[in-house]
Amino acid sequence: MTAIYLPQPRRLALGIVLGQAAAVAAAVTLAAAFQGRYAALSVLGGAFMVWVTNLYMRSRARVLERSVAAALQRVMIGELIKVIGTIAMFVIAARVPHTVWPALLIGYAVALVASWVSAASAPSAANRGRLGGDRSGISSRA
């Protein structure tokens, strides 16, 4: 069985959220400075799409299942609903006046990539204090 060692999962989650918020704030500031209010709002709208879908998946992940198959089915259905929700939000954004599409897509990408980068860099910081063993944060037990 493979397990992930996370000594402080709430701290990890907070680090991911703060990293994402900082990256989005920087993108919004740059958009406002160089392209104006509508571009800044579009960047924020793109980031909002990521936040809403991630919040939805977080709420689905907190429900315990009886078996691995049921948990996997919950994740797969959740991902399908997340994709449909993202497409629906892009369709809604297309109907909003003054949407700046490059800024909207940049906001979406910045929020998405910032969460990946924050999550990828967090386990090494969490394992810094561990003595010996594998420092990757993943342990295997037979």
N, C-alpha and C positions, 0 to 999 in steps of 0.2 A: 504494500500500500504506500502511496506517495502522499506526504503531508507537507504543507507549507508552514514554516515557523514564523508566526507573527506575534511577537511579544506584546505589542500595544496596537491592536487594530484600529482603535478610535483615533490614535495619534496619526497613524498612517492615512486614514480617511481624511482627517483634518488637513494633513499636508497636501494631499491630492487636491482638495477643494481650494485651499489657499493658493497653491501653485496655478491652478486653473483660473482663479479669480484675478491673480496678478497678471497673467498673460493676457486675459481678456481686457483688463483695465488698460494695459499698455496699448493694445490694439485699438480700443475705443478712443484713447487719447490721441494716438497718431492719426486715426481717421478724422477726428474732429479738427485737428490742427491743419491737416492737408486737404481734406475734402469737404468738411462742413458737418452740420448737424445731421443731415439725412444719412450720410455715410456712417457716422458714429452710431446712430440708432440702428442702422442695418447690421453693423458688426455686433451690436448687443443682441439683436434679434436672432442672428445666426448662433450665437453662444447660448441663447435661451433655448433654442431647439435641442441642443445637446443636453442642457441641464434638465429639461422636462423629461426627455426619454431616459436619462440616467436615473432620475428620481423614480420613474415608473419601475425600472428594472431593480432598483434597490428595494422597493417595496415588495416585489415578487420574490427576491432572493431571501428575504427574512422569513418566509414561510417554510417550515420543516416538512419534509416528505418522508414517507415510510420506506421507500426504496430508491436505489440509484436510478432506476428506469423512470420512476415518477419525477425525480428531481431533474433528470435530463429532459424529459418531456416538458416540464415547467419552463426550463431555460429556453428550449427551442421555440415554444409558443410565445414566450416573452420576447424573444428576439424578433420573431415575425411581427408581433404587434408593435415593437419598437421601430422597425423599418417602415411599417404602414403609417405609424404616427409621424415619423420624420417626413415621409412623402406628403402627407396631409398638411403638415406645417409649411412645407415649401409651396404647396398649392395655395394655401392661405396667404403666404407672403407675396405671391404673384399678384394677388388682388389688392394688396395694400398700396396706396398711392405713395410715390416718392421712394420706393424701395430701390436701393443701390445694390444691384446683384453681385458685383465683384466684392463689395464690402460684406454683404450677407454671407457669401461663401467663405470669405476670409475669416469672419467671426466664427462660423461653424468649424472650419478647419483648425483655427487657433484653440478653441475650447476642446476639441477632440484630441488633438496632438498634445496639448498641455496636460490632459489627464493621463495620457499614455506615458509621457516623459516623467511626470511626478510619480506615477505608480512604478515605473521601471527603476527609478533612482532610489525609491524609499527602502526596499528590502536591504540593500547594502548598508544604508545608514542604520537600519534597525539591528543588523547583525554585527555592527562594528564592535560591540562590547562582548560578544561571545568568545569563549576560549576554545580553541581546537575545532576539529570537525569541518564540515563543508560550510563555507561562508556564502553559498548561493541562496540560502534561505529555504532550500528544499531538502527534505530528509526522506530517506526510503527506509521502510521497516518491513521485514518479512513476516 
